[in-house]
Amino acid sequence: MENVKRATLSFEQEYQQKLCTAAEAASIVKSGDYLSLPIGVGEPTLFVRELAARKRELFEVVINQQHPLSPDFFTEDSAPHIKVNSWFTSPAARNAVQKGWTDFVPNNFNEGPRLLREYWPIDIAGTVVSPMDDHGYFTCSLAVAYTMEAVKKAKKVVVQVNPHAPRAHGNCHIHISEVDYIIECDEPLQELINPEISPIEEAIGGYISELVEDGSCLQLGVGGIPNSVCKALLHKKDLGIHTELLSDGMVDLMLSGAVNNSRKQTHRGKTVATLALGTRRLYEFMNENPRIEMHPVDYVLYPHNIGKNDNMVTINATLEVDLLGQCCSESIGHLQYSGTGGQADFARGANISKGGKGFITAASTAKNGTISRIVSALTPGAAVTTGKNDVDYVVTEFGVAKLRGQTARQRALNLINIAHPDFRGELTEAARRMNRI
């Protein structure tokens, strides 16, 4: 016991030695440096603000990051000083990516750590962490993803300690010996408040829930359709979760008893994810919760690891799908809107899983009913996020179209049947012109 006390004291001393202001941490960045920052809520906000404040002192600094939060680097005049390689185009980065002020890195989410390891230098890595425990460990629970790889490779590591950040189980622990600079921050974490579920989202969620069997293992994102699915699954039994993103809807499923992870083939009894985004309720539920494990994205989203769980059910959204089943889920024509994320990884994982089902969802129309999301051919320049060979089911508010194992003719007919009635005629004519039906 005495040795433990001495070790704890030593960790506290090391902590105090590395404690600094955000401005002091940002001052270590020099021209030509490459930085890696985490996805979403894991972004160390104080460090980023101070770095932005001195951006005109710097030239050719590059930040690699999935889904950036800060808007400070996404202006035309920032590009020569600090430029972000956006690995998933967030609302903050979207305009800058489309105008060429910020670059975009095509990737499948599971490949993030390997791409950092093999293709990009990392001079500085930064992340939000939970407070240090008695053994000298922080956890990067909110955005594990590629953070562990960045910390391992970086020459310098900056952590922003936030008491609101949950301490998590899993492979998400960073030891104080790996850290160079410590910033303390008591700001509330960014929250995502779920809007009301629309009738269209409720219909889509209802169709999917009917095809989810007791004992299935789930992957869900955020938004109206995943929330609708969660609500519709509250009466199910023995569900599991192996997902990219942990959300408030999943908290409801765990608290209701619908999710107990008892039938999973891997991490039985545990909910597994690689990042979290939701309300304070979610973050508090995660804290020291032994039923939840957070792991790096190259483990969680590796398709064969996804497929190890039987009856894997994956649910992801798309912007448009053509009559062969190709899904564009990240661009509007050639304009990058978001990114591939984990959609392709989970589509492939569901196909590997025994009894797995992969759902691609969309409202049947966009722009107040003037545009069909089911199209005869993708918009010129559109990125194919999930290929025709990987798509299993497509769901709109008009029903479910089974594509996997179907012929091109069957696919076209099934998709036309779930298109908005206003567009079924022209889709049928287009399919005939293409000799699809």
C-alpha positions as CSV (number, residue, x, y, z in Angstrom):
1,M,0.0,0.0,0.0
2,E,2.9,2.4,0.8
3,N,4.4,1.8,-2.6
4,V,1.1,2.6,-4.2
5,K,0.9,5.9,-2.3
6,R,4.4,6.8,-3.4
7,A,3.6,6.0,-7.0
8,T,0.4,8.1,-6.8
9,L,2.4,11.0,-5.4
10,S,5.0,10.7,-8.2
11,F,2.2,10.8,-10.8
12,E,0.8,13.9,-9.2
13,Q,4.2,15.6,-9.2
14,E,4.6,14.7,-12.9
15,Y,1.2,16.1,-13.6
16,Q,2.0,19.4,-12.0
17,Q,5.3,19.6,-13.9
18,K,3.5,19.2,-17.2
19,L,0.5,21.4,-16.4
20,C,0.4,24.6,-18.5
21,T,-1.9,27.1,-20.1
22,A,-3.5,26.5,-23.5
23,A,-1.4,29.4,-24.8
24,E,1.8,27.7,-23.6
25,A,0.8,24.4,-25.2
26,A,-0.1,26.1,-28.5
27,S,3.2,28.0,-28.5
28,I,5.1,24.7,-29.3
29,V,3.6,24.6,-32.8
30,K,6.0,25.8,-35.4
31,S,5.8,26.4,-39.2
32,G,5.7,23.1,-41.2
33,D,4.4,21.0,-38.3
34,Y,1.9,18.3,-38.8
35,L,-0.8,17.9,-36.1
36,S,-3.4,15.2,-35.5
37,L,-6.6,16.2,-33.7
38,P,-9.5,13.8,-32.7
39,I,-12.9,13.5,-34.2
40,G,-15.8,15.6,-32.8
41,V,-16.1,16.1,-29.0
42,G,-12.5,14.8,-28.5
43,E,-11.2,18.1,-30.1
44,P,-9.2,20.0,-27.4
45,T,-11.0,23.3,-27.7
46,L,-8.8,25.5,-25.6
47,F,-5.7,24.4,-27.4
48,V,-7.3,24.9,-30.8
49,R,-8.5,28.4,-29.9
50,E,-5.0,29.5,-28.9
51,L,-3.5,27.9,-32.0
52,A,-6.0,29.8,-34.1
53,A,-5.1,33.1,-32.3
54,R,-1.5,32.8,-33.6
55,K,-2.1,31.3,-37.0
56,R,-0.7,34.3,-38.9
57,E,2.6,33.7,-37.2
58,L,2.8,30.2,-38.8
59,F,3.1,28.9,-42.4
60,E,2.2,25.5,-43.8
61,V,1.0,23.9,-40.6
62,V,-1.2,20.8,-41.5
63,I,-3.9,19.3,-39.3
64,N,-5.3,15.8,-40.0
65,Q,-8.7,15.4,-38.5
66,Q,-12.0,13.6,-39.0
67,H,-15.1,15.8,-38.5
68,P,-13.5,19.0,-37.2
69,L,-15.5,21.2,-34.8
70,S,-13.6,24.5,-34.8
71,P,-14.5,27.0,-37.6
72,D,-11.2,29.0,-37.1
73,F,-9.1,27.3,-39.8
74,F,-11.7,27.1,-42.6
75,T,-11.3,30.5,-44.2
76,E,-9.4,31.4,-47.4
77,D,-6.8,33.5,-45.5
78,S,-6.1,30.6,-43.1
79,A,-5.0,28.1,-45.8
80,P,-1.4,29.4,-46.2
81,H,-0.9,29.4,-42.4
82,I,-2.9,26.4,-41.0
83,K,-4.6,24.0,-43.3
84,V,-6.8,21.1,-42.3
85,N,-7.0,17.8,-44.1
86,S,-10.6,17.0,-43.4
87,W,-11.1,13.2,-43.4
88,F,-14.8,13.6,-43.0
89,T,-16.3,17.0,-44.0
90,S,-18.1,18.4,-41.1
91,P,-20.5,21.5,-41.2
92,A,-17.6,23.6,-40.0
93,A,-15.3,22.5,-42.9
94,R,-17.9,21.9,-45.7
95,N,-17.7,25.3,-47.4
96,A,-13.9,25.4,-47.2
97,V,-13.6,22.0,-48.7
98,Q,-16.0,22.8,-51.5
99,K,-14.1,26.0,-52.3
100,G,-10.6,24.4,-52.1
101,W,-9.4,26.2,-49.0
102,T,-9.3,22.9,-47.1
103,D,-8.4,19.5,-48.5
104,F,-10.3,16.2,-48.2
105,V,-8.8,12.8,-47.6
106,P,-10.9,9.9,-49.0
107,N,-10.8,7.0,-46.5
108,N,-12.8,4.2,-44.9
109,F,-13.0,5.0,-41.3
110,N,-11.4,1.8,-40.1
111,E,-8.2,2.7,-42.0
112,G,-7.6,5.9,-40.2
113,P,-4.9,4.7,-37.8
114,R,-3.0,2.9,-40.6
115,L,-3.1,5.9,-42.8
116,L,-1.7,8.1,-40.0
117,R,0.9,5.4,-39.3
118,E,2.1,5.0,-42.9
119,Y,1.4,8.2,-44.8
120,W,1.4,11.3,-42.4
121,P,4.0,12.6,-40.0
122,I,2.7,13.7,-36.6
123,D,4.7,16.3,-34.7
124,I,1.9,17.1,-32.2
125,A,-1.2,15.1,-31.2
126,G,-3.9,16.6,-29.0
127,T,-7.0,15.3,-27.3
128,V,-9.6,15.7,-24.6
129,V,-9.2,13.2,-21.7
130,S,-10.9,12.4,-18.5
131,P,-9.0,13.3,-15.2
132,M,-6.0,11.1,-14.3
133,D,-6.6,8.2,-12.0
134,D,-4.4,6.9,-9.2
135,H,-2.4,4.8,-11.6
136,G,-1.5,7.7,-13.8
137,Y,-3.9,7.0,-16.6
138,F,-6.3,9.3,-18.6
139,T,-8.9,8.0,-21.0
140,C,-9.8,9.5,-24.4
141,S,-13.3,8.0,-24.1
142,L,-15.2,10.5,-26.4
143,A,-13.1,9.9,-29.5
144,V,-10.8,6.9,-29.3
145,A,-11.0,6.3,-33.1
146,Y,-7.4,7.1,-34.3
147,T,-6.3,9.0,-31.2
148,M,-4.4,6.1,-29.7
149,E,-2.3,5.8,-32.9
150,A,-1.7,9.5,-33.0
151,V,-0.5,9.6,-29.4
152,K,1.8,6.7,-30.1
153,K,3.4,8.3,-33.2
154,A,3.5,12.0,-32.1
155,K,6.7,13.7,-31.1
156,K,4.7,15.8,-28.5
157,V,1.3,15.0,-26.9
158,V,-1.1,17.6,-25.5
159,V,-4.1,16.6,-23.4
160,Q,-7.0,18.8,-22.3
161,V,-8.3,17.4,-19.0
162,N,-12.0,17.9,-18.6
163,P,-13.8,16.7,-15.5
164,H,-17.0,16.3,-17.6
165,A,-15.2,13.7,-19.9
166,P,-16.2,10.2,-18.9
167,R,-13.7,7.6,-17.8
168,A,-14.2,4.6,-19.9
169,H,-13.1,0.9,-20.1
170,G,-11.5,-0.6,-23.1
171,N,-8.3,0.3,-25.1
172,C,-8.5,4.0,-24.6
173,H,-6.0,4.7,-21.8
174,I,-3.2,7.2,-22.1
175,H,-0.5,7.2,-19.4
176,I,1.0,10.4,-18.0
177,S,4.4,9.2,-19.1
178,E,3.1,9.5,-22.8
179,V,2.0,13.1,-22.2
180,D,4.1,16.3,-22.6
181,Y,1.6,19.1,-21.9
182,I,-1.5,19.2,-19.8
183,I,-4.2,21.8,-20.1
184,E,-7.1,21.9,-17.6
185,C,-10.6,22.8,-18.9
186,D,-13.9,22.9,-17.1
187,E,-16.1,23.8,-20.1
188,P,-19.2,21.7,-20.7
189,L,-18.8,19.2,-23.5
190,Q,-20.4,19.8,-26.8
191,E,-23.9,18.2,-26.8
192,L,-26.1,16.9,-29.6
193,I,-29.7,17.4,-28.8
194,N,-32.0,15.1,-30.8
195,P,-34.8,16.7,-32.7
196,E,-38.3,15.4,-32.8
197,I,-38.7,12.2,-35.0
198,S,-40.6,13.1,-38.2
199,P,-43.4,10.8,-39.6
200,I,-41.1,9.8,-42.4
201,E,-38.3,8.8,-40.0
202,E,-40.8,7.0,-37.8
203,A,-42.0,5.0,-40.8
204,I,-38.5,4.0,-41.8
205,G,-37.6,3.0,-38.2
206,G,-40.8,0.9,-38.1
207,Y,-39.9,-1.1,-41.2
208,I,-36.4,-1.8,-39.9
209,S,-37.5,-2.8,-36.5
210,E,-39.8,-5.5,-37.9
211,L,-36.7,-7.1,-39.5
212,V,-34.6,-7.0,-36.3
213,E,-34.8,-10.2,-34.4
214,D,-34.2,-10.8,-30.7
215,G,-30.5,-11.3,-30.1
216,S,-29.4,-9.1,-33.0
217,C,-26.3,-7.0,-32.7
218,L,-26.7,-3.3,-33.6
219,Q,-24.8,-0.5,-35.3
220,L,-26.6,2.9,-35.4
221,G,-25.6,6.4,-36.0
222,V,-27.3,9.6,-34.9
223,G,-30.3,11.5,-36.3
224,G,-34.0,10.9,-36.7
225,I,-33.9,7.5,-38.3
226,P,-31.5,5.9,-35.8
227,N,-33.5,7.5,-33.0
228,S,-36.7,6.1,-34.5
229,V,-35.2,2.6,-34.7
230,C,-34.0,2.8,-31.1
231,K,-37.5,3.8,-30.0
232,A,-39.1,0.9,-32.0
233,L,-36.7,-1.7,-30.6
234,L,-37.4,-1.0,-26.9
235,H,-39.6,-4.1,-26.7
236,K,-36.9,-6.4,-28.1
237,K,-34.8,-8.9,-26.1
238,D,-31.1,-9.7,-25.8
239,L,-29.9,-7.1,-28.3
240,G,-26.2,-6.3,-28.5
241,I,-24.3,-3.2,-29.6
242,H,-21.1,-3.1,-31.7
243,T,-21.1,0.4,-33.2
244,E,-19.1,3.3,-34.5
245,L,-20.9,5.9,-32.4
246,L,-22.5,5.7,-29.0
247,S,-25.7,7.9,-28.7
248,D,-28.5,8.7,-26.3
249,G,-30.8,6.3,-28.1
250,M,-28.5,3.5,-27.1
251,V,-28.7,4.6,-23.5
252,D,-32.4,4.1,-23.7
253,L,-32.0,0.6,-25.1
254,M,-29.5,-0.4,-22.4
255,L,-31.6,1.1,-19.5
256,S,-34.8,-0.6,-20.8
257,G,-33.1,-4.0,-20.8
258,A,-33.6,-4.5,-24.6
259,V,-29.8,-4.4,-24.9
260,N,-27.8,-6.7,-22.6
261,N,-25.2,-8.0,-25.1
262,S,-25.8,-11.5,-23.9
263,R,-25.8,-13.2,-27.3
264,K,-22.7,-11.5,-28.8
265,Q,-19.9,-13.6,-30.0
266,T,-17.3,-11.0,-29.1
267,H,-17.2,-8.8,-26.0
268,R,-20.2,-10.7,-24.6
269,G,-22.0,-8.5,-22.0
270,K,-20.3,-5.3,-23.3
271,T,-21.4,-2.5,-25.6
272,V,-18.5,-1.6,-27.9
273,A,-18.0,1.7,-29.7
274,T,-15.1,4.0,-30.9
275,L,-16.6,7.5,-30.2
276,A,-19.5,9.1,-28.5
277,L,-21.8,12.1,-29.3
278,G,-24.9,13.1,-27.4
279,T,-26.1,14.9,-24.3
280,R,-24.7,15.1,-20.9
281,R,-26.9,12.2,-20.0
282,L,-24.9,10.0,-22.3
283,Y,-21.6,11.2,-21.0
284,E,-22.6,10.6,-17.4
285,F,-24.0,7.1,-18.3
286,M,-20.6,6.2,-19.9
287,N,-18.6,7.2,-16.9
288,E,-17.0,4.2,-15.2
289,N,-19.7,2.0,-16.8
290,P,-18.3,-1.6,-16.9
291,R,-20.9,-2.5,-19.5
292,I,-19.3,-0.1,-22.1
293,E,-15.9,-0.5,-23.8
294,M,-14.3,2.1,-26.1
295,H,-11.8,0.8,-28.6
296,P,-9.8,2.2,-31.6
297,V,-11.5,2.4,-34.9
298,D,-9.2,-0.1,-36.7
299,Y,-10.5,-2.7,-34.3
300,V,-14.2,-1.8,-34.0
301,L,-14.8,-1.0,-37.7
302,Y,-12.6,-3.7,-39.2
303,P,-15.3,-5.6,-41.3
304,H,-14.2,-9.1,-40.1
305,N,-14.4,-8.0,-36.5
306,I,-17.9,-6.6,-37.2
307,G,-18.9,-9.9,-38.9
308,K,-17.8,-12.0,-36.0
309,N,-21.1,-11.2,-34.2
310,D,-24.0,-13.1,-35.6
311,N,-27.2,-11.3,-36.7
312,M,-25.3,-8.0,-37.1
313,V,-27.7,-5.2,-38.1
314,T,-26.2,-2.1,-39.5
315,I,-28.2,1.1,-40.3
316,N,-26.8,4.0,-42.3
317,A,-28.2,6.9,-44.4
318,T,-27.6,7.9,-48.0
319,L,-28.2,10.9,-50.2
320,E,-29.1,9.0,-53.4
321,V,-29.2,5.4,-54.7
322,D,-29.3,4.4,-58.3
323,L,-31.4,1.5,-59.8
324,L,-28.4,-0.9,-59.5
325,G,-27.9,-0.1,-55.8
326,Q,-24.9,2.2,-55.8
327,C,-25.2,4.6,-52.9
328,C,-23.8,8.1,-52.8
329,S,-23.9,9.1,-49.2
330,E,-21.2,11.8,-49.0
331,S,-21.4,14.2,-52.0
332,I,-23.8,16.3,-54.0
333,G,-22.5,15.7,-57.5
334,H,-18.8,16.6,-57.2
335,L,-19.2,18.8,-54.1
336,Q,-18.0,16.9,-51.0
337,Y,-20.7,17.1,-48.3
338,S,-19.5,14.7,-45.6
339,G,-17.5,11.5,-46.0
340,T,-17.5,7.7,-46.1
341,G,-17.2,7.3,-42.4
342,G,-18.0,3.8,-41.3
343,Q,-20.8,3.1,-43.8
344,A,-18.8,0.9,-46.1
345,D,-17.1,-0.9,-43.2
346,F,-20.4,-1.8,-41.6
347,A,-22.1,-2.8,-44.9
348,R,-19.3,-5.3,-45.5
349,G,-19.3,-6.4,-41.9
350,A,-23.0,-7.2,-42.0
351,N,-22.5,-9.2,-45.1
352,I,-19.8,-11.3,-43.4
353,S,-22.0,-11.8,-40.3
354,K,-24.0,-15.0,-40.0
355,G,-27.6,-13.8,-40.4
356,G,-26.5,-10.2,-40.8
357,K,-28.6,-7.5,-42.3
358,G,-27.4,-4.1,-43.6
359,F,-29.8,-1.3,-44.1
360,I,-29.3,1.9,-46.2
361,T,-32.0,4.5,-45.4
362,A,-33.3,7.6,-47.0
363,A,-36.4,9.7,-47.3
364,S,-37.8,9.0,-50.8
365,T,-37.5,12.7,-51.8
366,A,-35.5,15.8,-51.1
367,K,-36.0,19.6,-51.5
368,N,-39.7,19.5,-50.5
369,G,-40.5,16.6,-52.7
370,T,-39.0,18.0,-55.9
371,I,-36.1,15.5,-56.1
372,S,-36.2,11.7,-55.9
373,R,-33.4,10.1,-53.8
374,I,-33.9,6.9,-55.9
375,V,-32.5,7.8,-59.3
376,S,-31.9,6.0,-62.6
377,A,-28.2,7.0,-62.4
378,L,-26.2,8.9,-59.8
379,T,-25.6,12.6,-60.3
380,P,-22.5,13.2,-62.4
381,G,-19.5,13.5,-60.2
382,A,-21.2,11.7,-57.2
383,A,-19.0,9.6,-55.0
384,V,-20.0,6.0,-54.6
385,T,-19.8,5.5,-50.9
386,T,-21.3,1.9,-50.7
387,G,-21.0,-0.2,-53.8
388,K,-23.7,-2.3,-55.4
389,N,-22.0,-5.5,-54.2
390,D,-22.2,-4.4,-50.6
391,V,-25.7,-3.0,-50.3
392,D,-28.2,-5.4,-48.7
393,Y,-31.5,-3.5,-48.0
394,V,-32.6,0.0,-49.0
395,V,-35.4,1.5,-46.9
396,T,-37.6,4.6,-47.5
397,E,-40.9,5.6,-45.9
398,F,-42.6,3.5,-48.7
399,G,-41.0,0.2,-47.8
400,V,-38.0,-2.1,-47.9
401,A,-36.1,-3.1,-51.1
402,K,-34.0,-6.2,-50.8
403,L,-31.0,-6.0,-53.2
404,R,-28.4,-8.5,-52.1
405,G,-28.7,-11.7,-54.1
406,Q,-31.1,-10.1,-56.6
407,T,-30.6,-9.6,-60.3
408,A,-30.2,-6.1,-61.8
409,R,-33.8,-6.4,-63.0
410,Q,-35.1,-7.4,-59.6
411,R,-33.1,-4.6,-58.0
412,A,-34.6,-1.9,-60.3
413,L,-38.1,-3.2,-59.7
414,N,-37.7,-3.4,-55.9
415,L,-36.2,0.1,-55.7
416,I,-38.9,1.6,-57.9
417,N,-41.5,0.1,-55.6
418,I,-40.2,2.1,-52.6
419,A,-39.6,5.4,-54.5
420,H,-42.1,8.2,-54.1
421,P,-45.2,7.5,-56.3
422,D,-44.6,10.8,-58.1
423,F,-41.3,9.5,-59.5
424,R,-42.1,5.8,-60.1
425,G,-43.3,6.4,-63.7
426,E,-40.2,8.2,-64.9
427,L,-37.9,5.7,-63.1
428,T,-39.7,2.9,-64.8
429,E,-39.2,4.5,-68.2
430,A,-35.6,5.1,-67.5
431,A,-35.1,1.5,-66.4
432,R,-36.7,0.4,-69.7
433,R,-34.4,2.6,-71.7
434,M,-31.4,1.0,-70.0
435,N,-32.8,-2.5,-70.7
436,R,-33.0,-3.1,-66.9
437,I,-36.7,-4.1,-67.1
